[in-house]
């Protein structure tokens, strides 16, 4: 056995993020391999998917599990753990900012996409919003050829992952009380889901204004019907009022297991396979994955570790497909252009890229004596901090977003059929790299999207309210499709691969966003919202909203990623451009799976962390469940 270890006892503990005992392996500088020669299971990436699967696999003491993560353990500092710091503190030490290609269908300019780079992945830096989506979102997955992946098939795993607490959600002073639907929530899961001890008055104004426009209240947006105005739960601890992330939920309590090893600071450079069976042919049993190669950077020694059973990719919707591509699994034409030998020609790898196009205009609230999160500076910040540390109460318990509206399309336009017809008939502008299978898969997805838009229990868009006047909007049923492609055969030269979501390449996506901005215009004129004296940003004023051409131009300059990249290793039949089957096994392989947001075939109308937790709980590996 050849590995270097340090005990977690040697790591510094802190108030909000205590470490447990056990084996944690960090990067070594002595040129020797930091791990054993082989493990039963190797997991690439310690985000949601990787940590859930590692936890469940290592429940069986007879199997060995290795998790390899490029980032490090977070320090649990206040900029990470405290809900009230979201949007104001930037824990950039735990994130990587990826370049997004110039957006042809917007303003021709590039964007940035932030991703978590730490044990816990993006759950270390996200906004905590805990929404599942509608039952119909997941039933669409099943319609697309994934038996068992509909709402009823996933509900037990949504429940399994969460420890839901109603405290603070059912307060009588909140305009929309929370009344969870019986039998839809979990009470014993690892991820704590709950509500803050503090609400800004502006959340009340928002919810009252939304209802004045005829959007009904939704007392449980996670019951299978997502539409309406709601107080949204967050992935936060009820007692401590701090972030509940994938690491605290699934790793810290089990790191003492001797069969679970975590290595940080290393990047997997290649997936290794048996070259005697390197080409997939129809009817063959598939490529046998033998392990991975990994290193700390381009110039240091590279090591290999073998897997006895399975390799699980959980590096996220950007880097899982890139790793597959540089390992020889992906579109043959792309691989050859990179000088990579083709092991499996799989056109869907890096395609079907989806996200929620989002913009975040701020309608500055100017009412006198109004208190918002932006006022927590100087001595006020000192007082708020002291209140939080002493009692776990006050404004620092409130996340950036706790009030949301999910309108159905039929509630916000009297031209429903016109929008549906345009969605069906408009030119989709799919990437030129898409082959016939991807075109067929998109046609099937589009039929599902049309059906979802026509319903009143699935949202067309989302409106997110902050205490200082940001009314962020996102298209929930996105028709646009993009690509993620490696730009080199070296993973270290892919620190920012080609990432192109091609926002609004299908025109209906921007039409839905225009509807949402027109809705914002009406919202700020309701009596509850007008009391806040909102001042729209340039180009988004009440008179601007009447000039749809000018509003469209202003909007396209502001559209960015909703930070929900999905679909790049889709769970779809292979003849529909799929990459993994309904067991999440990569087509043409015997023992390679993907367990992250990339497998999502159709992005749900929700923030996606809850769905990714459920996906990872549901995947059945031979030594889990």
For each residue, the residues with C-beta under 8 A, 3 or more apart:
1: 36 37
2: 32 33 35 36 37
3: 25 33 34 35 36 261
4: 25 28 30 32 34
5: 23 24 25
6: 10 11 24 25 26
7: 10 21 22 23 24
8: 11 19 20 21 22 23 24 255
9: 19 21
10: 6 7
11: 6 8 19 24 73
12: 19 75
13: 17 18 19
14: 17 18 75 76 77
15: 76 389
16: 76 78 81 82 240 242
17: 13 14 74 75 76 80 81 248
18: 13 14 252
19: 8 9 11 12 13 73 252 255
20: 8 252 253 254 255 256
21: 7 8 9 255 256
22: 7 8 254 255 256 257 260
23: 5 7 8 255 256 258 260 261 262
24: 5 6 7 8 11 73 255 262 264
25: 3 4 5 6 34 35 261 262 263 264
26: 6 34 72 263 264 265
27: 34 263 264 265 266 296
28: 4 31 32 34
29:
30: 4
31: 28 301
32: 2 4 28
33: 2 3 37 303 305
34: 3 4 25 26 27 28 263 266 303
35: 2 3 25 39 66 261 263 303 305
36: 1 2 3 39 64 66 261 305
37: 1 2 33 305 306
38: 291 305 306 307 308
39: 35 36 42 64 65 66 261 305 306 307 308
40: 63 64 65 307 308 309 310 623
41: 53 57 63 64 65 66 307 309 310 311 312 621 623
42: 39 65 66 68 291 292 305 307 310 311 312
43: 46 50 53 54 65 66 67 68 312 314
44: 50 68 268 292 311 312 313 314 315 320 323
45: 49 50 67 68 69 121 313 314 315 316 319 320 596
46: 43 50 51 54 67 68 69 71 118 119 120 121 246 247 251 262 264 314
47: 50 51 116 120 121 122 123 246 314 315 316 596
48: 51 52 121 123 246 314 596 609 612 613 616
49: 45 52 53 312 314 595 596 597 612 615 616
50: 43 44 45 46 47 53 54 67 69 121 312 314 315 595 596
51: 46 47 48 54 55 67 119 120 246 247 249 250 251
52: 48 49 55 56 161 246 250 595 613 616 617
53: 41 43 49 50 56 57 312 314 595 616 619 621 624
54: 43 46 50 51 57 58 65 67 250 251 260 262
55: 51 52 58 59 190 250 251 254
56: 52 53 59 617 621 624 625
57: 41 53 54 60 63 65 621 623 624
58: 54 55 61 63 65 254 257 259 260
59: 55 56 624
60: 57 63 259 623 624
61: 58 257 258 259
62: 259 623
63: 40 41 57 58 60 259 309 623
64: 36 39 40 41 259 261
65: 39 40 41 42 43 54 57 58 259 260 261
66: 35 36 39 41 42 43 261 262 263 305
67: 43 45 46 50 51 54 260 261 262 263
68: 42 43 44 45 46 263 266 268 292 294
69: 45 46 50 72 118 119 262 263 264 265 266
70: 117 264 265 266 267
71: 46 94 116 117 118 119 264 265
72: 26 69 94 118 119 264 265
73: 11 19 24 118 119 247 264
74: 17 77 80 91 94 118 119 120 124 247
75: 12 14 17 80
76: 14 15 16 17 80 81
77: 14 74 80 81 91
78: 16 81 82 85 89 385
79: 82 85 89 90 91
80: 17 74 75 76 77 91 94 124 125 243
81: 16 17 76 77 78 242 243
82: 16 78 79 85 242 243 388 396
83: 86 128 196 234 236 241 242 243 396 397 398 399 400
84: 88 373 376 384 388 395 396 397 398 399
85: 78 79 82 88 89 396
86: 83 89 127 128 399 400
87: 127 373 400 466
88: 84 85 373 376
89: 78 79 85 86
90: 79
91: 74 77 79 80 94 95 124 125
92: 95 97
93:
94: 71 72 74 80 91 116 117 118 124 125
95: 91 92 114 115 116 117 125
96: 114 115 117 495
97: 92 112 113 114
98: 112 113 114 115 318 496 497 499
99: 110 112 496 499
100: 103 110 111 112 113 499 500 501 561
101: 110 498 499 500
102: 108 109 110
103: 100 106 107 108 109 110 111 501 502 503 504 559
104: 108 502 505
105: 429 480 502 503 504 505 510
106: 103 109 503 504 556 557 559
107: 103 556 557
108: 102 103 104
109: 102 103 106 557
110: 99 100 101 102 103
111: 100 103 560 561
112: 97 98 99 100 560 561
113: 97 98 100 318 499 561 563 565
114: 95 96 97 98 125 563
115: 95 96 98 121 122 316 318 565
116: 47 71 94 95 120 121 122 123 124 125 126
117: 70 71 94 95 96 121
118: 46 69 71 72 73 74 94 121 124 125 247
119: 46 51 69 71 72 73 74 124 247 251 262 264
120: 46 47 51 74 116 123 124 245 246 247 248 251
121: 45 46 47 48 50 115 116 117 118 124 246 316
122: 47 115 116 125 126 316 563 609
123: 47 48 116 120 126 235 243 245 246 247 609
124: 74 80 91 94 116 118 119 120 121 243 245 247
125: 80 91 94 95 114 116 118 122
126: 116 122 123 129 235 563 609
127: 86 87 399 400 401 607
128: 83 86 234 235 236 243 399
129: 126 232 234 399 401 404 464 607 609
130: 162 193 222 232 233 234 235 607 609 610
131: 221 222 226 232 404 606 607 610
132: 158 222 226 604 606 610 611 614
133: 137 138 226 604 605 606 611
134: 137 138 224 225 226 227 452 455 457 458 459 604 605 606
135: 138 139 150 151 224 225 457
136: 139 140 151 451 452 455 457 458
137: 133 134 140 141 151 226 452 458 602 604 605 606
138: 133 134 135 141 142 149 150 151 153 154 604
139: 135 136 142 143 150 151
140: 136 137 143 144 448 451 452 602
141: 137 138 144 146 149 150 571 600 601 602
142: 138 139 146 147 148 149 150 153
143: 139 140 448
144: 140 141 441 444 445 448 572 573 576 601 602
145: 572 573 576 578 582
146: 141 142 149 571 572 582 601
147: 142 582
148: 142 153 582
149: 138 141 142 146 153 154 571 582 618
150: 135 138 139 141 142 153 154
151: 135 136 137 138 139 154 155 224
152: 155
153: 138 142 148 149 150 156 618
154: 138 149 150 151 157 158 611 614 615 618
155: 151 152 158 159 184 224
156: 153 159 160
157: 154 160 161 613 614 615 617 618
158: 132 154 155 161 162 184 186 222 610 613 614
159: 155 156 162 184 185 186 189
160: 156 157 186 189 614 617
161: 52 157 158 186 189 190 191 249 610 613 614 617
162: 130 158 159 185 186 189 191 192 193 610 613
163: 186 187 188 189 190 191 192 193
164: 180 185 186 187 189 193 194 233
165: 192 193 194 195 238
166: 169 170 178 180 194 195
167: 170 194 195 238
168: 171 194 195 196 197 238
169: 166 174 177 178 194 195 231 233
170: 166 167 174 177 178 179
171: 168 174 177
172: 177
173:
174: 169 170 171 177 178 199 204 231
175: 204 207 208 211 217
176: 207 217 218 219 229 230 231
177: 169 170 171 172 174 219 231
178: 166 169 170 174 195 219 220 230 231 233
179: 170 219 220
180: 164 166 184 185 219 220 222 223
181: 184 185 220 223 224
182:
183:
184: 155 158 159 180 181 220 222 223 224
185: 159 162 164 180 181 193 222
186: 158 159 160 161 162 163 164 189
187: 163 164
188: 163
189: 159 160 161 162 163 164 186 249
190: 55 161 163 249 250 253
191: 161 162 163 235 244 246 249 613
192: 162 163 165 235 236 237 238 244 249
193: 130 162 163 164 165 185 233 234 235 236 244
194: 164 165 166 167 168 169 233 234 236 237 238
195: 165 166 167 168 169 178 231 233 234 238 402
196: 83 168 199 234 236 241 397 398 399 402
197: 168 241 392 393 394 397
198: 393 394 395 396 397 398
199: 174 196 203 204 231 398 402
200: 203 371 372 373 395 398 467
201: 204 205 370 371
202: 205 206 365 370 372 465 466 467 468 469 532
203: 199 200 206 207 231 402 403 465 467
204: 174 175 199 201 207 208 528
205: 201 202 208 209 528 529 531 532
206: 202 203 209 210 403 405 465 523 528 529
207: 175 176 203 204 210 211 217 229 231 403
208: 175 204 205 211 212 526 528
209: 205 206 212 213 523 524 526 527 528 529
210: 206 207 213 215 229 405 463 523
211: 175 207 208 214 215 216 217 229
212: 208 209 526 527 528
213: 209 210 519 522 523 526
214: 211 411
215: 210 211 228 229 405 407 411
216: 211 227 228 229
217: 175 176 207 211 228 229 230
218: 176 221 225 226 227 228 229 230 406
219: 176 177 178 179 180 230
220: 178 179 180 181 184 223 230
221: 131 218 225 226 228 230 232 404 406
222: 130 131 132 158 180 184 185 226 233 610
223: 180 181 184 220
224: 134 135 151 155 181 184 457
225: 134 135 218 221 228 457
226: 131 132 133 134 137 218 221 222 406 457 458 459 605 606
227: 134 216 218 406 407 408 411 456 457 458 459
228: 215 216 217 218 221 225 405 406
229: 176 207 210 211 215 216 217 218 403 404 405
230: 176 178 217 218 219 220 221 403 404 405 406
231: 169 174 176 177 178 195 199 203 207 402 403
232: 129 130 131 221 401 402 403 404
233: 130 164 169 178 193 194 195 222
234: 83 128 129 130 193 194 195 196 399 402
235: 123 126 128 130 191 192 193 243 244 245 609
236: 83 128 192 193 194 196 241 242 243 244 399
237: 192 194 240 241 242 243 244
238: 165 167 168 192 194 195 241
239: 392
240: 16 237 392
241: 83 196 197 236 237 238 388 392 393 396 397
242: 16 81 82 83 236 237
243: 80 81 82 83 123 124 128 235 236 237 248
244: 191 192 193 235 236 237 248 249
245: 120 123 124 235 248 249
246: 46 47 48 51 52 120 121 123 191 249 250 251 613
247: 46 51 73 74 118 119 120 123 124 250 251 252
248: 17 120 243 244 245 251 252
249: 51 161 189 190 191 192 244 245 246
250: 51 52 54 55 190 246 247 253 254
251: 46 51 54 55 119 120 246 247 248 254 255 262
252: 18 19 20 247 248 255
253: 20 190 250
254: 20 22 55 58 250 251 257 260
255: 8 19 20 21 22 23 24 251 252 260 262
256: 20 21 22 23
257: 22 58 61 254 260
258: 23 61
259: 58 60 61 62 63 64 65
260: 22 23 54 58 65 67 254 255 257
261: 3 23 25 35 36 39 64 65 66 67
262: 23 24 25 46 54 66 67 69 119 251 255
263: 25 26 27 34 35 66 67 68 69 266
264: 24 25 26 27 46 69 70 71 72 73 119
265: 26 27 69 70 71 72 296
266: 27 34 68 69 70 263 294 295 296
267: 70 294 295 296 297 491 492
268: 44 68 271 292 293 294 315 323 491
269: 292 293 294 295 302 326 490 491 492
270: 292 293 323 326 327 491
271: 268 289 292 311 313 323 324 327 329 592
272: 289 290 291 292 293 304 306 327
273: 277 278 287 288 289 290 327 328 343 589
274: 277 278 287 288 289 290
275: 278
276:
277: 273 274 284 286 287 288
278: 273 274 275 287 328 341 343
279: 342 343 344
280: 284 286 287 343 344 345 587 588 589
281: 284
282:
283:
284: 277 280 281 588
285: 590
286: 277 280 588 589 590
287: 273 274 277 278 280 329 343 344 588 589 590 592
288: 273 274 277 589 590 591
289: 271 272 273 274 307 310 311 589 590 591 592
290: 272 273 274 306 307
291: 38 42 272 304 305 306 307 311
292: 42 44 68 268 269 270 271 272 304 305 307 311
293: 268 269 270 272 302 303 304
294: 68 266 267 268 269 302 303 304 305
295: 266 267 269 298 300 301 302 303
296: 27 265 266 267 300
297: 267 300 492
298: 295 490 492 493
299:
300: 295 296 297
301: 31 295
302: 269 293 294 295
303: 33 34 35 293 294 295
304: 272 291 292 293 294
305: 33 35 36 37 38 39 42 66 291 292 294
306: 37 38 39 272 290 291
307: 38 39 40 41 42 289 290 291 292 310 311 591
308: 38 39 40
309: 40 41 63 591 622 623
310: 40 41 42 289 307 591 592 593 621 622
311: 41 42 44 271 289 291 292 307 591 592 593
312: 41 42 43 44 49 50 53 593 594 595 621
313: 44 45 271 320 323 324 569 592 593 594 595 596
314: 43 44 45 46 47 48 49 50 53 320 594 595 596 616
315: 44 45 47 50 268 318 319 320 323 596
316: 45 47 115 121 122 319 320 565 596 597 598
317: 320 321 353 484 565 566 567 568 569 596 597 598 600
318: 98 113 115 315 321 322 484 497 499 565 568
319: 45 315 316 322 323 494 497
320: 44 45 313 314 315 316 317 323 324 568 569 594 596 598
321: 317 318 324 325 330 349 350 484 568 569 579 598
322: 318 319 325 326 350 484 485 486 491 494 497
323: 44 268 270 271 313 315 319 320 326 327 491
324: 271 313 320 321 327 329 330 346 349 350 569 579 586
325: 321 322 329 330 331 334 335 338 340 349 350 485 486
326: 269 270 322 323 338 340 486 488 489 490 491 494
327: 270 271 272 273 323 324 340 343
328: 273 278 335 340 341 342 343 344
329: 271 287 324 325 343 344 346 349 586 588 589
330: 321 324 325 334 335 344 345 346 347 349 350
331: 325 334 335 345 346 347 349 350 351 433 435
332: 335 336 342 345
333: 336 337 433
334: 325 330 331 337 338 350 433 485 486
335: 325 328 330 331 332 338 340 341 342
336: 332 333 339 340 342
337: 333 334
338: 325 326 334 335 486 487 488 489
339: 336 489
340: 325 326 327 328 335 336 489
341: 278 328 335
342: 279 328 332 335 336 345
343: 273 278 279 280 287 327 328 329
344: 279 280 287 328 329 330 586 587 588 589
345: 280 330 331 332 342
346: 324 329 330 331 349 579 586 587 588
347: 330 331 351 434 435 437 438 577
348: 351 352 437 438 441 569 570 572 574 577 578 579
349: 321 324 325 329 330 331 346 568 569 579
350: 321 322 324 325 330 331 334 353 483 484 485 486 568
351: 331 347 348 431 433 434 438 481 483 568 570 577
352: 348 438 441 442 445 481 567 568 570 572 577 601
353: 317 350 481 482 483 484 499 500 501 502 565 566 567 568
354: 478 480 481 482 501 565 566 567 600 602 603
355: 478 482 501 503 561 562 563 564 565 566 603
356: 462 474 475 476 478 561 562 564 603
357: 474 475 478 480 501 503 504 509 510 513 559 560 561 562
358: 472 473 474 475 559 560 561 562 563
359: 472 473 513 555 558 559 560
360: 470 472 473 558 560
361: 470 471 472 473 517 520 536 537 540 558
362: 468 469 470 471 537
363: 469 470 471 520 524 534 535 536 537 540
364: 468 469 534 535 537
365: 202 370 372 468 469 532 533 534 535
366: 370 532 533 534 535
367: 370 531 532 533
368:
369:
370: 201 202 365 366 367 532
371: 200 201 375 395 467
372: 200 202 365 375 466 467 468 469
373: 84 87 88 200 376 395 398 400 466 467 468
374: 377 467 468
375: 371 372 380
376: 84 88 373 380 381 384 395 396
377: 374 380 381
378: 381 382
379: 382 383
380: 375 376 377 383 384
381: 376 377 378 384 385
382: 378 379 385 386
383: 379 380 386 387
384: 84 376 380 381 387 388 394 395 396
385: 78 381 382 388 389 396
386: 382 383 389 390
387: 383 384 390 391 393 394 396
388: 82 84 241 384 385 391 392 393 394 396 397
389: 15 385 386
390: 386 387
391: 387 388 394
392: 197 239 240 241 388 397
393: 197 198 241 387 388 397
394: 197 198 384 387 388 391 397
395: 84 198 200 371 373 376 384 398
396: 82 83 84 85 198 241 376 384 385 387 388
397: 83 84 196 197 198 241 388 392 393 394
398: 83 84 196 198 199 200 373 395 402 467
399: 83 84 86 127 128 129 196 234 236 402
400: 83 86 87 127 373 466
401: 127 129 232 404 464 465 466 472
402: 195 196 199 203 231 232 234 398 399
403: 203 206 207 229 230 231 232 464 465
404: 129 131 221 229 230 232 401 462 463 464 465
405: 206 210 215 228 229 230 462 463
406: 218 221 226 227 228 230 459 461 462 476 605
407: 215 227 411 412 459 460 461 463 519
408: 227 411 412 455 456 457 458 459 460
409: 412 413 416 419 453 454 460 512 515
410: 413 416 454 456
411: 214 215 227 407 408 456
412: 407 408 409 460 515 516 519
413: 409 410 416 419 515
414:
415: 418 419
416: 409 410 413 419 420 454
417: 420 421
418: 415 421 422
419: 409 413 415 416 422 423 453 508 511 512
420: 416 417 423 424 450 453 454
421: 417 418 424 425
422: 418 419 425 426 507 508 511
423: 419 420 426 446 449 450 453 479 506 508
424: 420 421 446 450
425: 421 422
426: 422 423 506 507 508
427: 506 507
428: 442 446 479 481 505 506
429: 105 480 502 505 506
430: 434 438 439 442 481 505
431: 351 434 481 482 483 500 502
432:
433: 331 333 334 351 483 485
434: 347 351 430 431 438 439 442 481 577
435: 331 347 438 439 577
436: 439 440
437: 347 348 440 441 574 575 576 577
438: 347 348 351 352 430 434 435 441 442 577
439: 430 434 435 436 442 443 577
440: 436 437 443 444 575 576 577
441: 144 348 352 437 438 444 445 570 572 576 577 578
442: 352 428 430 434 438 439 445 446 481 577
443: 439 440 446 447
444: 144 440 441 447 448 576
445: 144 352 441 442 448 449 601 602
446: 423 424 428 442 443 449 450 479
447: 443 444 450 451
448: 140 143 144 444 445 451 452 602
449: 423 445 446 452 453 477 479 602
450: 420 423 424 446 447 453 454
451: 136 140 447 448 454 455
452: 134 136 137 140 448 449 455 458 477 605
453: 409 419 420 423 449 450 458 460 477
454: 409 410 416 420 450 451
455: 134 136 408 451 452 458
456: 227 408 410 411
457: 134 135 136 224 225 226 227 408
458: 134 136 137 226 227 408 452 453 455 476 477 605
459: 134 226 227 406 407 408 462 476 477 605
460: 407 408 409 412 453 475 476 477 512 515 516
461: 406 407 473 474 475 476 512 513 515 516
462: 356 404 405 406 459 472 473 474 476 605
463: 210 404 405 407 471 472 473 516 519 520 523
464: 129 401 403 404 470 471 472 473 474
465: 202 203 206 401 403 404 470 471
466: 87 202 372 373 400 401 469 470 472
467: 200 202 203 371 372 373 374 398
468: 202 362 364 365 372 373 374
469: 202 362 363 364 365 372 466 532 534 535
470: 360 361 362 363 464 465 466
471: 361 362 363 463 464 465 520 523 524
472: 358 359 360 361 401 462 463 464 466
473: 358 359 360 361 461 462 463 464 513 516 517 520
474: 356 357 358 461 462 464 562
475: 356 357 358 460 461 478 509 512 513 516
476: 356 406 458 459 460 461 462 605 606
477: 449 452 453 458 459 460 512 605
478: 354 355 356 357 475 506 509 603
479: 423 428 446 449 506 508 509
480: 105 354 357 429 501 502 503 504 505 506 509
481: 351 352 353 354 428 430 431 434 442 502 505 506 567
482: 353 354 355 431 499 500 501 502 505
483: 350 351 353 431 433 498 500 502
484: 317 318 321 322 350 353 497 498 499 500 565 568
485: 322 325 334 350 433 497 498
486: 322 325 326 334 338 350 489 494 497 498
487: 338 493 494 497 498
488: 326 338 493 494
489: 326 338 339 340 486 493
490: 269 298 326 493 494
491: 267 268 269 270 322 323 326 494
492: 267 269 297 298 495
493: 298 487 488 489 490
494: 319 322 326 486 487 488 490 491 497
495: 96 492
496: 98 99 499
497: 98 318 319 322 484 485 486 487 494
498: 101 483 484 485 486 487
499: 98 99 100 101 113 318 353 482 484 496 565
500: 100 101 353 431 482 483 484
501: 100 103 353 354 355 357 480 482 561 565
502: 103 104 105 353 429 431 480 481 482 483 505
503: 103 105 106 355 357 480 509 559
504: 103 105 106 357 480 507 509 510 513 556 559
505: 104 105 428 429 430 480 481 482 502 509
506: 423 426 427 428 429 478 479 480 481 509
507: 422 426 427 504 510 511
508: 419 422 423 426 479 511 512
509: 357 475 478 479 480 503 504 505 506 512 513
510: 105 357 504 507 513 514 552 555 556 559
511: 419 422 507 508 514 515
512: 409 419 460 461 475 477 508 509 515 516
513: 357 359 461 473 475 504 509 510 516 517 555 559
514: 510 511 517 518 548 551 552 555
515: 409 412 413 460 461 511 512 518 519
516: 412 460 461 463 473 475 512 513 519 520
517: 361 473 513 514 520 521 540 545 551 555
518: 514 515 521 522 545 551
519: 213 407 412 463 515 516 522 523
520: 361 363 463 471 473 516 517 523 524 540
521: 517 518 524 525 536 540 542 545
522: 213 518 519 525 526
523: 206 209 210 213 463 471 519 520 526 529
524: 209 363 471 520 521 529 530 534 536 542
525: 521 522 529 530 542
526: 208 209 212 213 522 523 529 530
527: 209 212 530 531
528: 204 205 206 208 209 212 531
529: 205 206 209 523 524 525 526 532 534
530: 524 525 526 527 533 534
531: 205 367 527 528
532: 202 205 365 366 367 370 469 529
533: 365 366 367 530
534: 363 364 365 366 469 524 529 530
535: 363 364 365 366 469
536: 361 363 521 524 540 541 542 544
537: 361 362 363 364 540
538: 541 554
539: 544 550 551 553 554
540: 361 363 517 520 521 536 537 544 545 551 554
541: 536 538 544 545
542: 521 524 525 536 545 546
543: 546 547
544: 536 539 540 541 547 550 551 554
545: 517 518 521 540 541 542 551
546: 542 543
547: 543 544 550 551
548: 514 551 552
549: 552 553
550: 539 544 547 553 554
551: 514 517 518 539 540 544 545 547 548 554 555
552: 510 514 548 549 555 556
553: 539 549 550 556 557
554: 538 539 540 544 550 551 557 558
555: 359 510 513 514 517 551 552 558 559
556: 106 107 504 510 552 553 559
557: 106 107 109 553 554
558: 359 360 361 554 555
559: 103 106 357 358 359 503 504 510 513 555 556
560: 111 112 357 358 359 360
561: 100 111 112 113 355 356 357 358 501 564 565
562: 355 356 357 358 474
563: 113 114 122 126 355 358
564: 355 356 561 597 603 607 608
565: 113 115 316 317 318 353 354 355 484 499 501 561 568 597 598
566: 317 353 354 355 597 598 600 603 608
567: 317 352 353 354 481 570 597 598 600 601 602 603
568: 317 318 320 321 349 350 351 352 353 484 565 579 598
569: 313 317 320 321 324 348 349 579 580 586 594 596 598 599
570: 348 351 352 441 567 577 578 579 580 598 599 600 601
571: 141 146 149 578 579 580 581 582 584 599 600 601
572: 144 145 146 348 352 441 576 577 578 579 601
573: 144 145 576 578 581
574: 348 437 577 578 581 587
575: 437 440 578
576: 144 145 437 440 441 444 572 573
577: 347 348 351 352 434 435 437 438 439 440 441 442 570 572 574
578: 145 348 441 570 571 572 573 574 575 581 587 601
579: 321 324 346 348 349 568 569 570 571 572 586 587 594 598 599
580: 569 570 571 583 584 585 586 587 593 594 599
581: 571 573 574 578 584 585 587
582: 145 146 147 148 149 571
583: 580 593 619 620
584: 571 580 581 593 594 595 599 615 619
585: 580 581 589 591 592 593
586: 324 329 344 346 569 579 580 589 592 593 594
587: 280 344 346 574 578 579 580 581
588: 280 284 286 287 329 344 346
589: 273 280 286 287 288 289 329 344 585 586 592
590: 285 286 287 288 289
591: 288 289 307 309 310 311 585
592: 271 287 289 310 311 313 585 586 589
593: 310 311 312 313 580 583 584 585 586 619 621
594: 312 313 314 320 569 579 580 584 586 598 599
595: 49 50 52 53 312 313 314 584 599 615 616 619
596: 45 47 48 49 50 313 314 315 316 317 320 569 599 612
597: 49 316 317 564 565 566 567 600 608 611 612
598: 316 317 320 321 565 566 567 568 569 570 579 594
599: 569 570 571 579 580 584 594 595 596 615
600: 141 317 354 566 567 570 571 597 603 604 608 611 615
601: 141 144 146 352 445 567 570 571 572 578
602: 137 140 141 144 354 445 448 449 567
603: 354 355 356 478 564 566 567 600 608
604: 132 133 134 137 138 600 608 611
605: 133 134 137 226 406 452 458 459 462 476 477
606: 131 132 133 134 137 226 476 610 611
607: 127 129 130 131 564 610
608: 564 566 597 600 603 604 611 612
609: 48 122 123 126 129 130 235 612 613
610: 130 131 132 158 161 162 222 606 607 613 614
611: 132 133 154 597 600 604 606 608 614 615
612: 48 49 596 597 608 609 615 616
613: 48 52 157 158 161 162 191 246 609 610 616 617
614: 132 154 157 158 160 161 610 611 617 618
615: 49 154 157 584 595 599 600 611 612 618 619
616: 48 49 52 53 314 595 612 613 619
617: 52 56 157 160 161 613 614
618: 149 153 154 157 614 615
619: 53 583 584 593 595 615 616
620: 583 624 625
621: 41 53 56 57 310 312 593 624
622: 309 310
623: 40 41 57 60 62 63 309
624: 53 56 57 59 60 620 621
625: 56 620
